[in-house]
Amino acid sequence: MSQRVRVLVTGGAGFIGTHLCEELLRRNFRITVVDNFSTAPKSHLSFFLKHKSIRLHKRSILDARLMKRLVSQCDIVYHLAAAVGVDFILSHPVDALLTNVEGTANLLKWAAHYHKKVVIASSSEVYGKGTHSSMNERDDRILGPTTVSRWSYSEAKAIDEFLALAYFKETKLPVVIVRLFNTVGPRQVGRYGMVLPRFIQAALDGKPIPVYVDGSQIRSFTYVKDAVRAIVELSLEKKAEGEIFNVGNGEPVTIKDLAFAVKAATHSASRIKYISYKKAYGSKAGDFEDIRCRIPDISKIKKLIGYRPQYDLEKIVHCTVKDAVQGGAEK
């Protein structure tokens, strides 16, 4: 495009959102952000004071009049606004569902009306329990019962995907769906259950590092700078429209080994404390079910845009610990 690209970032004050804004600024895009700060730290306001070229609206994406106006004024919408984190979803199930479903429906309606490209930030939670060691975009989804609130987030994100793809099929709305796998890095907070910042903060405070059950759960972690570069590259690729892409890192690690890696990186004397789900979640333990293994198959995104994660686990932990030590993380 010969003129500066105009973008709207919903949820732009969040952890991934602020990093996405930095990547978009680096590319000289004109940025408008909508975020109601329901889960974004208030300290992130300083990010926007520093970057005065970003227009910030402290409003909800459920505000239909606002979204209609802002969507009409942009070229691309990056839709990151969502209720996130296991703790938040278990504590606020109604708000989480309304934000994640109604908010996306509202945005897609106006995007279709003005025919604006939309990038939907989905989640590896869509896969549910999963049956494969490496999850492919076309794999079946396996979920628990509706009586377990944890699965409501998976269903909400799946509905978002169904709706986006329906608009693509019926109206040719250019949509791209990215399924993010455990994105971590500077500015992420542990308040809503995110594991890496919780481990780091406990280690820095000299407190026990809490690992659920025996810590044998297997995950992979994606550095946020890798993730946002992939999101922007996909948004600019015509062949990505109407498609779903895993955005992650294929390097597996057990949660127990992650805790020891954090302990080593922080030079902490903290002990690893193994706790039950009942102790961790209390009365909400019945609404939680863990996943034994979640690793992405990233062959599809590699083939299309040549995506290769630049940060391995050791570098991810080092960079995130360094930021926390310098005061970038918030408890």
TORZA-193827 format. One line per 10 residues: number of its first residue (from 1); their letters; for each residue x, y, z of C-alpha. Coordinates in steps of 0.001 Angstrom, whole numbers, always signed. Layout:
N
NUM> A> X/Y/Z; ...
***
This chain:
331
1> MSQRVRVLVT> +0/+0/+0; +1367/+3434/-950; -242/+5209/+2035; +358/+4327/+5686; -1701/+1309/+6715; -4413/+2203/+9217; -5042/-493/+11833; -7407/-1041/+14727; -6144/-3209/+17599; -8788/-4439/+20035
11> GGAGFIGTHL> -7316/-5451/+23358; -4250/-3433/+22419; -3441/-2493/+26022; -2890/-6113/+26993; +324/-8084/+27084; +290/-9277/+23463; -1489/-6105/+22343; +1262/-3727/+23449; +3919/-5862/+21772; +1815/-5994/+18610
21> CEELLRRNFR> +1548/-2193/+18689; +5345/-1948/+18917; +5714/-4173/+15858; +3133/-2121/+13965; +4896/+1120/+14946; +8153/-333/+13655; +6405/-800/+10303; +5064/+2788/+10391; +1383/+1784/+10620; -1216/+4231/+11953
31> ITVVDNFSTA> -2675/+2640/+15093; -5939/+2955/+16995; -6446/+873/+20145; -9634/-91/+21969; -9285/-1635/+25438; -11444/-1371/+28548; -8512/-2329/+30859; -10590/-5046/+32555; -7556/-7354/+32574; -4827/-5093/+31174
41> PKSHLSFFLK> -2617/-3617/+33916; -3209/+75/+34570; +568/+484/+34316; +245/-100/+30571; -1185/+3407/+30280; +2427/+4589/+30403; +3043/+2650/+27186; +525/+4838/+25362; +1798/+8032/+26963; +5213/+7122/+25582
51> HKSIRLHKRS> +3804/+6379/+22130; +1644/+9449/+21536; +1093/+8472/+17894; -1288/+5702/+19029; -4920/+6722/+19541; -6314/+4977/+22633; -10006/+4493/+23431; -10639/+3183/+26954; -13908/+1597/+25979; -15470/-1840/+25506
61> ILDARLMKRL> -15681/-3668/+22179; -19346/-4231/+23108; -19898/-533/+22316; -21480/-1023/+18868; -21477/+2665/+17851; -17810/+3087/+18666; -16815/-112/+16885; -18802/+831/+13789; -16934/+4145/+13540; -13479/+2768/+14244
71> VSQCDIVYHL> -13810/-203/+11907; -14938/+2109/+9104; -11735/+4167/+9534; -9154/+1354/+9332; -7664/-1031/+6772; -6971/-4008/+9062; -8463/-5046/+12404; -6321/-7071/+14801; -8851/-8562/+17201; -7110/-9486/+20456
81> AAAVGVDFIL> -9723/-8314/+22961; -10817/-11249/+25106; -11282/-12419/+28648; -8131/-14472/+29228; -6496/-16616/+31878; -7867/-19684/+33626; -8306/-17866/+36947; -10277/-15012/+35372; -12506/-17346/+33346; -13326/-19512/+36369
91> SHPVDALLTN> -14104/-16417/+38471; -16046/-14453/+35795; -17697/-17041/+33495; -20533/-14757/+32300; -18304/-11768/+31501; -15806/-14060/+29796; -18430/-15589/+27501; -20082/-12276/+26624; -16778/-10578/+25826; -15402/-13476/+23821
101> VEGTANLLKW> -18547/-14195/+21787; -20612/-10981/+21581; -17538/-8797/+21183; -16304/-10802/+18199; -19768/-10958/+16629; -20093/-7183/+16973; -16725/-6567/+15354; -17223/-9021/+12480; -20603/-7490/+11647; -19060/-4074/+11039
111> AAHYHKKVVI> -15982/-5506/+9348; -18277/-7267/+6884; -20312/-4094/+6389; -17200/-2090/+5454; -15275/-5063/+4032; -12214/-4690/+6264; -9622/-7410/+6809; -9785/-9003/+10276; -7148/-11032/+12105; -8789/-13092/+14857
121> ASSSEVYGKG> -6570/-14045/+17798; -7785/-17496/+18772; -6158/-19919/+21179; -4689/-23383/+21524; -7543/-23893/+23998; -9704/-24607/+20935; -8064/-28048/+20727; -9437/-28976/+24144; -7894/-32103/+25612; -6294/-33090/+22327
131> THSSMNERDD> -5166/-36597/+21387; -1971/-35824/+19472; +1495/-34938/+20716; +1606/-32230/+18020; -1650/-30392/+17286; -2565/-29693/+13659; -5062/-27060/+12514; -7356/-29790/+11097; -7325/-32046/+14170; -10595/-32938/+15880
141> RILGPTTVSR> -11521/-31100/+19061; -12134/-33047/+22278; -13716/-31220/+25198; -15027/-31985/+28657; -18629/-31505/+29871; -20399/-28136/+30028; -20469/-28459/+33820; -16719/-27754/+33811; -16374/-23995/+33227; -12833/-24286/+31934
151> WSYSEAKAID> -14176/-25518/+28577; -16334/-22417/+28071; -13267/-20498/+26867; -12489/-23194/+24298; -16072/-23126/+23041; -16164/-19325/+22885; -12985/-19192/+20825; -14293/-21946/+18546; -17511/-19971/+17982; -15376/-16945/+17087
161> EFLALAYFKE> -13564/-19077/+14506; -16796/-20531/+13091; -18288/-17055/+12787; -15200/-15589/+11107; -15041/-18452/+8606; -18783/-18138/+7926; -18305/-14471/+7005; -15388/-15465/+4765; -17490/-18087/+2969; -20677/-16023/+2661
171> TKLPVVIVRL> -19391/-12492/+2104; -15744/-13008/+1102; -14700/-11048/+4200; -10896/-11364/+4386; -10265/-13056/+7735; -7178/-14729/+9158; -7307/-16850/+12318; -4241/-17368/+14517; -4232/-19947/+17299; -1728/-18740/+19870
181> FNTVGPRQVG> +146/-21281/+22004; +1301/-20114/+25458; +2645/-16728/+24436; +5008/-15336/+27074; +7500/-12538/+27601; +8004/-9074/+29105; +4934/-7247/+30479; +2916/-10430/+31032; +1357/-10643/+34487; +619/-13759/+36517
191> RYGMVLPRFI> -2547/-12412/+38084; -4908/-14474/+35943; -3079/-17785/+36081; -280/-17336/+33506; +2357/-19834/+34563; +5715/-18277/+33597; +5240/-14864/+35276; +3862/-16601/+38380; +6948/-18806/+38593; +9301/-15875/+38030
201> QAALDGKPIP> +7647/-13637/+40608; +7648/-16403/+43235; +11330/-17104/+42565; +12286/-13422/+42790; +10298/-13028/+46011; +11952/-16087/+47546; +8593/-17834/+47852; +7830/-21473/+46925; +7280/-21985/+43181; +3849/-23654/+42889
211> VYVDGSQIRS> +3681/-26637/+40506; +392/-28443/+40121; +350/-32146/+41049; +3653/-33669/+39829; +4492/-31103/+37118; +4565/-33700/+34337; +2227/-31657/+32114; +3946/-30904/+28784; +3768/-27483/+27156; +5663/-25286/+24713
221> FTYVKDAVRA> +6144/-21536/+25074; +6238/-18865/+22386; +8113/-15617/+22870; +5807/-12675/+22275; +8076/-11024/+19695; +7981/-14196/+17585; +4195/-14273/+17899; +3518/-10668/+16901; +5852/-10831/+13913; +3941/-13885/+12705
231> IVELSLEKKA> +581/-12159/+13243; +1580/-9122/+11175; +3162/-11186/+8395; +10/-13306/+8109; -2161/-10181/+8036; -284/-8956/+4963; -370/-12294/+3118; -3297/-12710/+714; -2992/-16508/+753; -3621/-16536/+4512
241> EGEIFNVGNG> -7205/-15303/+4121; -9854/-17813/+5150; -7239/-19955/+6898; -6275/-20967/+10453; -2665/-20995/+11631; -981/-22289/+14750; +1427/-19658/+16089; +3751/-21287/+18552; +7011/-23012/+19282; +7452/-26762/+18926
251> EPVTIKDLAF> +10003/-27081/+21770; +8397/-29168/+24570; +9048/-28785/+28293; +7379/-30197/+31392; +5999/-27689/+33857; +8329/-29121/+36514; +11357/-28517/+34284; +10096/-25002/+33552; +10009/-24317/+37291; +13606/-25517/+37663
261> AVKAATHSAS> +14664/-23399/+34660; +13150/-20312/+36305; +14801/-21176/+39619; +18183/-21427/+37889; +17725/-18250/+35814; +16789/-16202/+38886; +19471/-17795/+41113; +16643/-18282/+43579; +16660/-20338/+46769; +12917/-20917/+46382
271> RIKYISYKKA> +11812/-24513/+46640; +9514/-26213/+44150; +6188/-26804/+45891; +3862/-29428/+44443; +201/-28670/+45137; -3121/-30260/+44231; -5709/-28626/+41990; -8012/-28513/+45022; -5462/-26443/+46935; -4754/-24238/+43909
281> YGSKAGDFED> -8352/-23465/+42938; -10295/-24129/+46141; -14048/-24126/+45574; -13472/-23608/+41818; -11435/-26822/+41456; -14476/-28633/+40037; -14564/-26134/+37165; -10997/-26924/+36143; -9542/-29776/+34120; -5894/-29853/+33077
291> IRCRIPDISK> -4405/-30867/+29732; -1537/-33330/+29802; +209/-32228/+26610; -151/-29270/+24245; +2429/-28775/+21476; +1702/-27070/+18111; +2351/-28392/+14640; +3708/-25236/+12960; +4376/-26724/+9516; +1518/-24774/+7895
301> IKKLIGYRPQ> +2742/-21311/+8926; +6331/-22305/+8104; +5306/-23228/+4583; +3351/-20022/+3913; +5508/-17274/+5448; +8712/-19074/+6425; +7960/-18685/+10134; +10728/-19891/+12441; +10715/-19047/+16167; +13852/-17064/+16976
311> YDLEKIVHCT> +13671/-17623/+20733; +14236/-21029/+22343; +13102/-21785/+25896; +16405/-20792/+27512; +16361/-17400/+25796; +12645/-16930/+26562; +13183/-17497/+30291; +16307/-15297/+30321; +14580/-12345/+28598; +11443/-12607/+30717
321> VKDAVQGGAE> +13392/-12854/+33970; +15546/-9884/+32965; +12437/-7771/+32362; +10933/-8795/+35711; +14151/-7940/+37566; +14176/-4523/+35924; +10630/-3914/+37119; +8715/-4637/+33905; +6503/-7299/+35416; +3604/-6449/+37671
331> K> +2402/-8744/+40441
***
